[in-house]
């Protein structure tokens, strides 16, 4: 249901936006002439004053307003980020300012049959400086509300940063041109105003309304304004009663805070109400998934995710104990752990793989260049950088060819991951092929640099398969997509063992078994890894290529 509401809010907002953009651009023609304004107005009115256009426009306006009241009613707290508050306040300011304009233009035409053109509207507005200022403020309020909505709808899209300068320039230019056109039209009309006897006489005569008609429009305007304030007041009262008459639940935060919140309040709203910073790029609309939390206690008592939340969680491969804070409304006590820093931004949400933490079986592979210190001692810094860049380029190509992921480098080595998008058996076999390809490329690189090297380049590889947490890590300014976990640490220990065993690779027996490879020629060792109590079976492989040479048909 809420998914339908969100789509309706977006669709109705875009319909109204189409009218607004055309209307404001029509205003801008005032810099040419009032006649130019009216010529374009007639073209636009052919659609917007037709029966289908009228139903579409005013249906969208009323639906958008009704959905705003529903959203306001559902809010259990009015604490929110500044941009959300600004959009809400600006949106609620539009109806009381717009009603007078709609009654004086559309209703005067539709109910009384008056010809409402730009000459009359500009003349009426310029007859009262307060009305002219109010109309200009309305224009700016409507445009700001529209721009905030568009920006926070699009900012998680990957293409938006490139288009943002153009969008920003347009956002400044359109209202500036509209106001300039309105001012220019008033200046053009001023001599006519003076000729007919002054501003007030021009206002009354141009409107061409009888006292009864003016009274009828005044009553209609007052009735609509009363309806608006009554609906807004009733919504706020109903919201207050809803938050006071229900029960409460306790929210235990990983920071140690324990928050008591009324039932119906989402986890995100509860955190905001208590001033606890929490990520939410899209403002709680289930678009960015940056607000998600891991439920460490109370998961079974939570309502199941609705379709909108389920689809969002599926996009990031979230495990069952991860929920969106903006969409989860507990009715029982719950303990949560935020999965993203509270200052995460739209750029983070747009990045491929951004904010995707998940547990999955992978192969971790640490690769280290042996003797890099001796290379650095005997070469100029620029020569060392050249050699290291060549080395990392070859390792990257080996990973690319075998579906590995270059997670990070550390001085003279790197961490590679296999199995981010494949099952563990394929990942293990691809990792072993990757190790073989790395060995081949290091030998070729060593031959090409033989004149600059005192001895051939050698590498040590540690590989281990197991479950790890993968996701975006590090500071927001320089994040990396990598893996952490006990099994990643084990792979790092294995790489260090290649020095003790004087071999090219140390790999766990389980990894070779998963890959379907026979450790022919490799020595079996039973080792104890720091941080683990049980011993692990590993193979010391002199050359990873031997693993494939020993398998017939490969």
C-alpha atoms as one frame of an Amber mdcrd trajectory, in Angstrom:
protein
   0.000   0.000   0.000   2.743   2.463   0.942   4.585   1.590  -2.227   1.521
   2.639  -4.219   1.300   5.842  -2.174   4.938   6.678  -2.904   4.434   6.119
  -6.594   1.289   8.216  -6.557   3.091  11.016  -4.732   5.873  10.947  -7.307
   3.507  10.752 -10.284   1.222  13.537  -9.075   4.215  15.689  -8.195   5.632
  15.266 -11.692   2.270  16.134 -13.280   2.067  19.351 -11.288   5.739  20.021
 -12.084   5.003  19.820 -15.823   2.344  22.508 -15.407   4.617  24.664 -13.223
   7.575  24.595 -15.607   5.394  25.522 -18.593   3.581  28.197 -16.582   6.805
  29.820 -15.344   8.401  29.776 -18.785   5.215  31.418 -20.057   5.729  34.141
 -17.413   9.243  34.749 -18.704   7.870  35.918 -22.071   6.830  39.101 -20.298
  10.296  40.400 -21.141   9.082  40.342 -24.761   5.488  41.540 -24.383   2.166
  40.752 -22.766   0.896  39.768 -26.190   3.652  37.115 -26.432   2.648  35.800
 -23.011  -0.982  35.438 -24.090  -0.123  33.730 -27.372   1.773  30.969 -25.578
  -0.850  30.872 -22.810  -3.518  29.995 -25.381  -1.431  27.058 -26.577  -0.895
  25.767 -23.039  -4.535  26.407 -22.090  -5.710  24.234 -24.996  -4.550  21.270
 -22.899  -4.615  22.415 -19.279  -8.120  23.965 -19.590  -9.540  21.033 -21.484
 -11.633  18.519 -19.539  -8.879  15.826 -19.443  -6.190  18.401 -18.602  -8.308
  19.950 -15.839  -9.043  16.554 -14.273  -5.380  15.552 -14.529  -4.024  18.804
 -13.060  -6.482  19.345 -10.226  -6.719  15.623  -9.533  -2.930  15.558  -9.167
  -2.977  18.660  -6.928  -5.638  17.260  -4.601  -4.088  13.788  -4.517  -0.629
  15.193  -3.801  -2.031  17.289  -0.957  -4.017  14.349   0.452  -0.926  12.127
   0.384   1.038  14.857   2.158  -1.545  14.867   4.949  -1.397  11.054   5.160
   2.402  11.230   5.406   2.151  13.926   8.079  -0.353  11.838  10.029   1.941
   8.809   9.951   4.912  10.738  11.284   5.295   9.943  14.931   7.962  12.603
  15.364   8.523  15.961  13.724  12.273  15.760  14.198  13.828  15.390  10.772
  16.767  16.643   8.693  16.627  20.279   7.625  15.913  19.511   3.975  12.918
  17.332   4.889  11.550  20.000   7.197  12.051  22.663   4.507  10.205  20.621
   1.900   7.352  19.898   4.328   6.947  23.528   5.440   7.188  24.900   1.904
   4.635  22.370   0.705   2.161  23.344   3.427   2.623  27.038   2.615   1.534
  26.533  -0.995  -2.257  25.925  -0.571  -3.146  29.067   1.447  -1.148  31.216
  -0.976  -2.396  29.423  -4.088  -6.126  29.385  -3.309  -6.615  33.105  -3.988
  -4.798  32.876  -7.314  -6.778  29.830  -8.441 -10.122  31.363  -7.436  -9.318
  34.677  -9.131  -8.171  33.075 -12.387  -9.419  29.528 -13.075 -12.677  29.758
 -11.103 -13.493  33.229 -12.446 -13.136  31.815 -15.957 -14.905  28.513 -15.304
 -17.765  29.679 -13.070 -18.344  33.241 -14.256 -17.174  33.041 -17.870 -14.702
  35.924 -17.527 -11.832  36.098 -19.988  -8.775  35.695 -17.774  -5.677  36.701
 -19.715  -2.276  38.003 -18.674  -3.361  41.623 -19.038  -6.066  41.155 -16.463
  -4.020  38.991 -14.050  -0.972  41.267 -14.145  -3.206  44.344 -13.824  -5.051
  42.945 -10.813  -1.815  41.933  -9.108  -0.099  45.228  -9.806  -3.116  47.086
  -8.450  -2.121  45.840  -5.004   1.610  45.786  -4.129   0.923  43.278  -1.361
  -0.716  40.899  -3.827   2.198  41.249  -6.245   4.703  40.469  -3.485   2.591
  37.543  -2.254   2.409  36.109  -5.774   6.178  36.422  -6.212   6.734  34.664
  -2.888   4.317  31.924  -3.970   6.313  31.424  -7.159   9.547  31.015  -5.182
   7.950  28.706  -2.598   6.456  26.425  -5.249   9.735  26.301  -7.148  11.844
  25.579  -4.048   9.470  22.797  -2.969   9.676  21.310  -6.453  13.502  21.560
  -6.630  14.020  19.928  -3.225  11.776  17.035  -4.205  13.485  16.528  -7.568
  16.979  16.745  -6.060  16.366  14.222  -3.308  14.598  11.905  -5.733  17.449
  11.885  -8.247  20.544  12.270  -6.102  21.015   8.499  -5.615  21.055   7.961
  -9.396  24.504   7.324 -10.898  24.040   9.752 -13.801  22.877  12.625 -11.595
  26.290  14.051 -10.534  27.221  14.640 -14.187  23.898  16.363 -14.885  23.754
  18.278 -11.608  25.499  21.488 -12.832  22.980  21.804 -15.672  20.071  21.002
 -13.355  21.283  23.580 -10.825  21.655  26.259 -13.495  18.131  25.536 -14.732
  16.791  25.690 -11.175  18.188  29.211 -10.840  17.310  30.424 -14.318  13.622
  29.450 -14.552  12.301  31.417 -11.528  14.592  34.351 -12.350  13.160  34.563
 -15.868   9.598  34.147 -14.556   9.987  37.014 -12.095  11.699  39.157 -14.731
   8.812  38.512 -17.118   6.260  39.420 -14.449   8.094  42.687 -13.695   8.488
  43.534 -17.381   4.781  42.891 -18.031   3.876  45.225 -15.161   6.074  47.966
 -16.554   4.503  47.544 -19.981   1.014  47.757 -18.464   1.697  50.815 -16.297
   0.875  53.493 -18.928  -2.487  51.791 -19.576  -3.201  51.773 -15.840  -2.590
  55.492 -15.638  -4.743  56.243 -18.705  -7.852  54.563 -17.248  -7.716  56.462
 -14.019  -5.268  54.786 -11.715  -4.473  51.423 -10.265  -7.641  50.846  -8.209
  -9.993  51.843 -11.028  -8.035  49.634 -13.439  -8.323  46.714 -11.051 -12.097
  46.958 -10.701 -12.841  47.833 -14.316 -10.566  45.181 -15.792 -11.941  42.458
 -13.568 -15.389  43.363 -14.911 -17.144  41.707 -12.005 -20.463  42.576 -10.444
 -20.656  42.896  -6.656 -22.508  39.553  -6.490 -19.782  37.833  -8.489 -17.063
  39.281  -6.293 -18.963  38.168  -3.199 -19.351  34.688  -4.671 -15.623  34.376
  -5.391 -14.756  35.781  -1.975 -16.997  33.217  -0.284 -15.487  30.443  -2.363
 -11.986  31.562  -1.458 -12.837  31.747   2.239 -14.442  28.309   2.126 -11.402
  26.707   0.492  -9.029  28.353   2.950 -11.194  27.172   5.863 -11.216  23.653
   4.420  -7.427  23.662   4.157  -6.838  24.817   7.722  -9.474  22.411   9.028
  -7.891  19.451   7.259  -4.401  20.407   8.456  -5.614  20.901  12.028  -7.530
  17.607  12.010  -4.453  15.781  10.690  -2.208  17.208  13.410  -4.775  16.403
  16.104  -5.225  12.833  14.860  -1.464  12.404  14.710  -1.090  13.669  18.296
  -3.784  11.304  19.569  -2.248   8.390  17.684   1.168   8.908  19.258  -0.239
   9.332  22.772  -2.827   6.555  23.017  -0.754   3.573  21.798   1.734   1.440
  23.691   5.518   1.744  23.661   8.547  -0.378  22.840  12.198  -0.173  23.842
  14.910   0.311  21.243  18.386  -0.716  22.354  21.093   0.901  20.239  24.641
  -0.426  19.778  25.927   2.818  21.344  24.356   1.738  24.627  21.351   4.084
  24.394  17.985   2.654  25.356  15.099   4.557  23.751  11.432   4.254  24.645
   9.264   4.973  21.609   5.522   4.776  20.934   4.265   1.901  18.806   3.937
   2.938  15.200   7.156   4.931  15.300   9.784   3.512  12.959  13.304   2.752
  14.151  14.594   5.717  12.152  12.004   8.074  13.658  12.766   6.820  17.173
  16.480   7.484  16.700  15.866  10.929  15.225  13.489  11.889  18.019  16.209
  11.137  20.560  18.862  12.979  18.556  20.827   9.823  17.703  22.563  10.361
  14.315  21.626   7.735  11.748  22.174   7.437   8.004  19.245   8.107   5.680
  20.191   9.549   2.292  16.717   9.299   0.755  14.894  10.619   3.818  13.174
   7.382   4.777  11.612   6.506   1.412  13.224   3.043   1.003  15.241   4.167
  -2.028  18.852   4.243  -0.857  18.930   1.473   1.850  21.572   3.458   3.782
  19.476   3.441   6.968  19.514  -0.314   7.363  20.377  -1.977  10.648  21.235
  -5.444  11.834  18.662  -6.782  14.302  20.606  -8.590  17.007  17.610  -9.218
  19.272  13.864  -9.130  18.676  13.863 -10.101  14.988  11.202 -12.800  15.336
   8.678 -10.332  16.809   9.060  -7.769  14.004   6.418  -7.476  11.284   7.599
  -8.997   8.006   9.043  -6.528   5.459   6.475  -5.120   3.078   7.060  -5.425
  -0.658   8.844  -2.110  -0.952  11.292  -2.909   1.847  11.809  -6.471   0.617
  12.715  -5.255  -2.875  15.154  -2.695  -1.475  16.841  -5.288   0.752  17.035
  -7.751  -2.134  18.952  -5.187  -4.201  21.792  -5.266  -1.659  21.602  -9.006
  -0.906  20.831  -8.268   2.732  20.615 -11.258   5.088  17.342 -11.952   6.962
  18.487 -10.149  10.126  18.971  -6.825   8.298  16.054  -4.393   8.045  15.506
  -0.847   6.840  15.217   1.455   9.861  12.844   3.758   7.984  10.377   0.975
   7.175  10.483  -1.125  10.344   7.849  -0.328  12.998   8.472  -2.541  16.066
   5.736  -3.489  18.486   8.128  -5.224  20.882  11.581  -4.488  22.271  14.366
  -4.653  19.718  18.168  -4.274  19.604  19.793  -2.752  16.517  23.297  -2.236
  15.130  23.706   0.458  12.430  25.555  -0.794   9.365  26.658   2.567   7.951
  28.151   5.719   9.473  25.554   8.445  10.091  27.325  10.914   7.771  27.102
   8.682   4.687  26.221  10.756   1.616  24.525  10.380  -1.751  27.817   9.631
  -3.493  28.249   6.591  -1.255  24.741   5.403  -2.040  25.380   5.758  -5.786
  28.630   3.765  -5.841  28.380   0.256  -7.299  28.324  -2.115  -4.361  27.984
   0.795  -1.984  26.782  -0.008   1.495  26.457  -3.709   0.762  27.631  -5.737
   3.717  26.918  -9.411   3.596  28.298 -12.686   4.813  29.182 -15.154   2.082
  31.753 -17.859   1.382  34.681 -16.519  -0.613  38.334 -17.273  -1.294  40.775
 -14.779   0.199  44.183 -14.624  -1.450  47.140 -12.594  -0.204  49.992 -12.038
  -2.654  53.372 -10.660  -1.604  56.377  -9.660  -3.717  59.511 -11.178  -2.217
  62.691  -9.125  -1.897  61.031  -5.766  -2.455  63.239  -4.190   0.230  66.420
  -5.199  -1.629  64.961  -3.781  -4.845  64.266  -0.461  -3.103  67.774  -0.304
  -1.613  69.523  -0.771  -4.946  67.380   1.448  -7.171  66.324   5.070  -7.445
  62.820   5.792  -6.128  61.447   6.347  -9.629  62.823   2.988 -10.763  61.262
   1.255  -7.775  57.879   2.865  -8.500  58.140   1.742 -12.126  58.864  -1.870
 -11.151  56.086  -1.960  -8.537  53.538  -0.463 -10.947  54.475  -3.108 -13.513
  54.061  -5.809 -10.890  50.626  -4.620  -9.730  49.461  -4.202 -13.337  50.357
  -7.839 -14.071  48.631  -9.053 -10.913  45.517  -7.078 -11.816  45.437  -8.634
 -15.289  45.778 -12.108 -13.788  42.803 -11.395 -11.534  40.738  -9.941 -14.362
  41.330 -13.018 -16.518  40.222 -15.392 -13.733  37.231 -13.431 -12.319  39.091
 -12.256  -9.240  38.552  -8.934  -7.489  41.483  -6.645  -6.645  40.385  -5.586
  -3.145  43.381  -3.595  -1.902  47.151  -3.381  -1.977  49.495  -3.109   0.960
  53.021  -1.907   0.244  54.473  -4.749  -1.837  51.442  -7.025  -1.792  47.721
  -7.214  -2.409  44.495  -8.870  -1.287  42.401 -10.599  -3.943  38.897 -11.995
  -3.498  37.186 -14.744  -5.443  33.542 -15.773  -5.284  31.795 -12.412  -4.974
  29.325 -13.511  -7.638  29.899 -17.286  -7.920  29.565 -20.358  -5.748  32.439
 -21.515  -3.571  33.554 -24.439  -5.776  33.929 -22.173  -8.813  35.617 -19.539
  -6.660  38.216 -22.033  -5.397  39.049 -23.262  -8.892  39.213 -19.704 -10.271
  41.482 -18.701  -7.381  43.909 -21.524  -8.144  43.894 -20.543 -11.814  44.524
 -16.981 -10.724  47.528 -18.059  -8.633  48.916 -20.004 -11.604  48.422 -17.016
 -13.910  50.133 -14.726 -11.396  53.138 -17.030 -11.283  53.318 -17.099 -15.083
  53.108 -13.332 -15.373  55.713 -12.733 -12.659  58.183 -14.926 -14.536  57.535
 -13.051 -17.793  57.866  -9.700 -16.027  61.094 -10.859 -14.382  62.561 -11.766
 -17.777  61.580  -8.408 -19.287  63.220  -6.559 -16.367  66.231  -8.854 -16.101
  68.653  -6.040 -16.927  67.350  -3.991 -13.986  67.097  -6.795 -11.420  69.836
  -8.416  -9.370  67.708 -11.579  -9.058  64.378 -12.793 -10.507  61.116 -11.603
  -9.009  59.347 -14.067  -6.736  55.949 -14.045  -5.068  54.369 -15.764  -2.095
  50.644 -16.582  -2.107  48.345 -17.549   0.763  44.845 -18.765  -0.115  41.971
 -19.907   2.061  38.226 -20.409   1.517  35.641 -19.541   4.137  32.868 -17.202
   5.178  33.744 -13.502   5.413  31.920 -10.189   5.599  32.266  -8.247   2.376
  31.209  -4.651   1.841  32.260  -1.022   1.575  34.693  -0.081   4.330  36.925
   2.775   5.352  36.391   6.533   5.690  33.637   8.113   3.553  36.235  10.112
   1.596  38.244   7.041   0.553  36.184   3.863   0.935  37.161   0.465  -0.440
  35.145  -2.655  -1.239  36.862  -5.439   0.652  36.407  -8.310   3.101  37.035
  -8.844   6.786  36.781 -11.889   8.977  38.726 -14.680  10.599  39.136 -16.549
   7.312  40.708 -13.495   5.669  43.237 -13.326   8.499  44.035 -17.026   8.014
  44.874 -16.392   4.346  47.273 -13.638   5.450  48.962 -16.095   7.854  49.307
 -18.641   5.048  51.086 -16.086   2.856  53.629 -15.566   5.651  54.205 -19.345
   5.854  55.485 -19.437   2.260  58.778 -18.037   3.571  59.120 -20.773   6.188
  58.288 -23.549   3.717  60.270 -21.908   0.850  57.383 -22.379  -1.571  55.271
 -20.324  -3.935  51.880 -20.867  -2.289  50.353 -22.167   0.933  46.727 -23.160
   0.482  44.298 -24.932   2.808  43.472 -28.537   1.979  39.768 -27.703   2.023
  40.266 -25.047  -0.673  41.979 -27.527  -2.992  39.268 -30.086  -2.324  36.547
 -27.532  -3.170  38.432 -26.724  -6.385  38.543 -30.404  -7.353  42.347 -30.380
  -7.658  44.846 -32.983  -6.518  47.798 -31.576  -4.517  50.245 -33.705  -6.509
  53.810 -32.844  -5.573  52.771 -30.571  -2.697  53.753 -31.217   0.895  51.015
 -31.559   3.510  51.468 -29.707   6.796  49.245 -29.541   9.846  49.629 -26.032
  11.211  48.384 -23.959  14.081  47.317 -20.438  13.064  47.607 -17.612  15.543
  44.184 -16.872  16.981  42.818 -20.367  16.252  42.914 -23.316  18.649  42.427
 -26.126  16.124  45.086 -27.077  13.607  44.499 -26.755   9.859  45.707 -28.947
   7.008  47.610 -26.944   4.397  49.656 -27.734   1.319  52.953 -26.054   0.479
  52.830 -25.740  -3.307  56.085 -24.885  -5.081  54.391 -23.635  -8.261  50.590
 -23.176  -8.543  50.768 -24.218 -12.190  51.667 -27.750 -11.088  48.133 -28.157
  -9.700  46.717 -27.987 -13.213  49.513 -29.875 -14.921  48.669 -32.861 -12.688
  45.031 -32.982 -13.815  44.499 -34.787 -17.123  42.749 -32.804 -19.782  43.375
 -29.352 -18.246
